[in-house]
């Protein structure tokens, strides 16, 4: 996992400790970051990705990589 995903993973694992396993959180983060892999500008990717992970996990959606 890329070092920029670690803070998001730590926050997300803490936030979803009672509802989602660390593995599921990690899978969600990996899938969302993969969506941004071809972005031309990466400055805001961590913020956008963390928000997308939160939306995905709050909605109980499935994790499907692109």
C-alpha positions as CSV (number, residue, x, y, z in Angstrom):
1,X,0.0,0.0,0.0
2,X,1.3,3.4,-0.9
3,X,2.4,5.6,2.0
4,X,-0.2,8.3,1.2
5,X,-2.9,5.8,1.9
6,X,-1.7,5.0,5.4
7,X,-3.3,8.0,7.2
8,X,-6.6,7.5,5.4
9,X,-6.5,3.8,6.3
10,X,-5.7,4.5,9.9
11,X,-8.6,7.0,10.2
12,X,-11.0,4.7,8.4
13,X,-10.1,1.6,10.4
14,X,-10.7,3.6,13.6
15,X,-14.0,5.1,12.3
16,X,-15.4,1.7,11.1
17,X,-13.9,-0.5,13.8
18,X,-17.4,-1.6,14.9
19,X,-18.9,-2.1,11.5
20,X,-16.2,-3.1,9.0
21,X,-13.1,-5.3,9.3
22,X,-9.7,-3.7,8.7
23,X,-9.5,-5.9,5.6
24,X,-12.7,-4.5,4.1
25,X,-11.5,-1.0,4.9
26,X,-8.2,-1.7,3.1
27,X,-10.0,-3.1,0.1
28,X,-12.2,-0.1,-0.1
29,X,-9.2,2.3,0.1
30,X,-7.3,0.3,-2.6
31,X,-10.3,0.2,-4.9
32,X,-10.9,3.9,-4.6
33,X,-7.3,4.9,-5.0
34,X,-7.2,2.7,-8.1
35,X,-10.0,4.9,-9.6
36,X,-7.7,7.9,-9.3
37,X,-4.5,6.3,-10.6
38,X,-4.8,8.0,-14.0
39,X,-5.6,11.4,-12.6
40,X,-3.6,14.2,-14.1
41,X,-3.4,16.1,-10.8
42,X,-2.8,14.1,-7.6
43,X,-2.8,17.0,-5.1
44,X,-6.3,16.3,-3.9
45,X,-6.5,12.6,-4.4
46,X,-6.0,11.7,-0.7
47,X,-8.9,14.0,0.3
48,X,-11.2,12.8,-2.6
49,X,-10.3,9.2,-2.0
50,X,-11.0,9.3,1.7
51,X,-14.4,10.9,1.1
52,X,-15.2,8.3,-1.5
53,X,-14.2,5.5,0.9
54,X,-16.4,7.0,3.7
55,X,-19.4,7.3,1.3
56,X,-18.8,3.7,0.1
57,X,-18.6,2.2,3.6
58,X,-21.4,4.3,5.0
59,X,-23.7,3.1,2.2
60,X,-22.6,-0.5,2.7
61,X,-21.7,-0.7,-0.9
62,X,-19.5,-3.4,-2.4
63,X,-15.9,-2.9,-3.2
64,X,-15.2,-3.4,-6.8
65,X,-11.9,-2.2,-8.3
66,X,-12.0,-0.4,-11.7
